[in-house]
Amino acid sequence: MNYTSQVIFDAPIDKVVLLFDNSENLSKWQEGFISMTLKSRKDKKTGAKYDMKYKIDFSRIYFLQ
């Protein structure tokens, strides 16, 4: 699966990082986002695993990130 998106922000980088780092904002910038569930005990650390759910058109997409 390939997915590419581009967004141009007119904001300080620190503010942009805070917005993207907050998982509650995923639905605002990832089309079709439904939910994200932590599947490991390493939230936001290298090796963390999440179940991600999306609905795009008539399809539901589930994947482990």
PLY file of the C-alpha trace (Angstrom):
ply
format ascii 1.0
element vertex 65
property float x
property float y
property float z
element edge 64
property int vertex1
property int vertex2
end_header
0.00 0.00 0.00
1.35 3.41 -0.92
-0.08 6.58 0.51
1.19 10.10 -0.06
-0.11 13.35 1.31
1.25 16.87 1.44
0.23 19.70 3.73
1.78 23.15 3.99
1.59 24.76 7.44
1.96 28.42 8.24
2.89 27.76 11.87
5.98 27.29 14.04
7.43 23.76 13.82
6.98 23.22 17.58
3.21 23.75 17.28
2.97 21.44 14.25
4.86 18.66 16.07
2.54 18.95 19.09
-0.53 18.64 16.86
0.80 15.63 14.93
2.08 13.91 18.06
-1.39 13.92 19.65
-3.25 10.79 18.50
-6.59 12.52 19.17
-5.88 14.66 16.09
-5.42 11.74 13.66
-8.96 12.00 12.30
-8.29 15.63 11.37
-5.44 14.82 8.98
-5.81 11.13 8.07
-8.79 10.59 5.80
-11.07 7.79 6.94
-9.38 7.30 10.31
-11.58 5.38 12.78
-9.36 4.29 15.64
-5.89 3.43 16.92
-5.28 0.88 19.68
-1.92 0.34 21.36
-0.90 -3.34 21.08
2.43 -3.13 22.92
3.56 -1.53 26.14
5.82 1.00 24.45
3.51 3.91 23.61
5.31 6.40 21.32
8.61 4.52 21.63
10.64 2.67 19.03
9.00 -0.71 18.51
5.52 0.37 19.62
2.72 -1.43 17.78
-0.77 -0.14 17.08
-3.89 -1.55 15.41
-5.09 1.13 13.00
-8.61 1.20 11.52
-9.80 3.26 8.55
-12.92 3.46 6.41
-12.29 4.69 2.89
-15.21 4.70 0.47
-16.95 1.37 1.09
-13.89 -0.44 2.42
-12.67 -0.94 5.96
-8.92 -1.18 6.30
-7.19 -2.70 9.34
-3.45 -2.85 9.77
-0.76 -3.21 12.41
1.68 -0.32 12.49
0 1
1 2
2 3
3 4
4 5
5 6
6 7
7 8
8 9
9 10
10 11
11 12
12 13
13 14
14 15
15 16
16 17
17 18
18 19
19 20
20 21
21 22
22 23
23 24
24 25
25 26
26 27
27 28
28 29
29 30
30 31
31 32
32 33
33 34
34 35
35 36
36 37
37 38
38 39
39 40
40 41
41 42
42 43
43 44
44 45
45 46
46 47
47 48
48 49
49 50
50 51
51 52
52 53
53 54
54 55
55 56
56 57
57 58
58 59
59 60
60 61
61 62
62 63
63 64
